[in-house]
Amino acid sequence: MITRKTSHGTVMDEREVVSIEQAITAFTEFGAYVNKAEHEWGRLVPGLAADVAVFSRDLLTASPEDVLHDTRCDLTIRGGEIVFDRYGETAH
């Protein structure tokens, strides 16, 4: 679960925890919805535009601490083009 934790480790309002799946959905699908673009982007399905980020670990199984402190973006695809490749193998 994801919490709002201070730098001293205090969890702020434990009733407001969310799962990593809920957090990802909030930034993707719900982000498209509030921008009235849910029929254009926000989900990885045929027919919708998608920007994709590939991370150094599985965000769904890693602990929140590992995601926060030891996860890197390895590849970013925007508008069908690779715009970032950590290892320089495919970026233009």
C-alpha positions as CSV (number, residue, x, y, z in Angstrom):
1,M,0.0,0.0,0.0
2,I,1.1,3.6,-0.7
3,T,0.9,6.0,2.2
4,R,1.7,9.7,2.6
5,K,4.8,9.4,4.8
6,T,6.9,12.2,6.1
7,S,10.7,12.2,5.9
8,H,10.6,11.2,9.6
9,G,8.5,8.1,8.8
10,T,5.2,9.4,10.2
11,V,2.2,8.2,8.2
12,M,-0.3,11.0,7.5
13,D,-3.9,9.8,7.8
14,E,-3.7,6.0,7.5
15,R,-7.3,5.9,6.2
16,E,-6.1,7.4,2.9
17,V,-3.8,4.6,1.8
18,V,-4.0,3.3,-1.8
19,S,-2.6,0.3,-3.6
20,I,0.0,0.8,-6.3
21,E,-2.6,-0.2,-8.9
22,Q,-4.9,2.6,-7.7
23,A,-2.0,5.1,-7.8
24,I,-1.0,4.1,-11.3
25,T,-4.7,4.3,-12.4
26,A,-5.0,7.7,-10.8
27,F,-2.1,9.1,-13.0
28,T,-3.1,7.3,-16.2
29,E,-6.8,6.5,-16.7
30,F,-8.2,9.1,-14.3
31,G,-5.8,11.7,-15.7
32,A,-7.2,11.1,-19.2
33,Y,-10.8,11.3,-17.8
34,V,-10.3,14.6,-16.0
35,N,-8.9,16.0,-19.2
36,K,-11.9,14.7,-21.2
37,A,-9.6,12.6,-23.2
38,E,-10.5,9.1,-22.0
39,H,-11.4,8.1,-25.6
40,E,-8.0,9.2,-26.9
41,W,-5.5,8.1,-24.2
42,G,-5.1,6.9,-20.6
43,R,-5.1,3.1,-21.1
44,L,-3.0,0.6,-23.1
45,V,-5.6,-0.7,-25.5
46,P,-5.8,-0.8,-29.3
47,G,-6.9,2.5,-30.8
48,L,-5.8,4.8,-28.0
49,A,-2.6,6.8,-28.1
50,A,-0.1,5.8,-25.4
51,D,3.1,7.1,-23.9
52,V,5.0,4.3,-22.2
53,A,7.7,4.3,-19.5
54,V,9.6,1.1,-18.7
55,F,11.0,0.9,-15.2
56,S,13.9,-1.0,-13.7
57,R,11.6,-3.1,-11.5
58,D,8.1,-4.4,-11.4
59,L,6.1,-1.5,-9.8
60,L,3.3,-3.9,-8.9
61,T,5.4,-6.2,-6.7
62,A,8.1,-3.9,-5.3
63,S,7.8,-2.3,-1.9
64,P,6.9,1.4,-1.9
65,E,10.3,2.1,-0.3
66,D,12.1,0.3,-3.2
67,V,10.0,2.1,-5.8
68,L,10.7,5.4,-4.2
69,H,14.4,5.0,-3.5
70,D,15.8,2.4,-6.0
71,T,13.7,2.5,-9.2
72,R,14.8,4.1,-12.5
73,C,13.1,4.8,-15.7
74,D,15.0,2.7,-18.3
75,L,13.0,3.6,-21.5
76,T,10.4,6.2,-22.4
77,I,8.3,6.1,-25.6
78,R,6.3,9.2,-26.4
79,G,4.1,9.5,-29.5
80,G,5.5,6.3,-30.8
81,E,9.1,7.5,-30.6
82,I,11.8,6.5,-28.1
83,V,12.7,9.7,-26.4
84,F,14.8,8.2,-23.6
85,D,16.9,5.1,-23.4
86,R,19.1,4.7,-20.3
87,Y,21.4,2.3,-22.0
88,G,21.6,4.2,-25.3
89,E,20.7,1.2,-27.4
90,T,17.7,2.5,-29.2
91,A,17.3,6.3,-28.7
92,H,17.7,8.5,-31.7
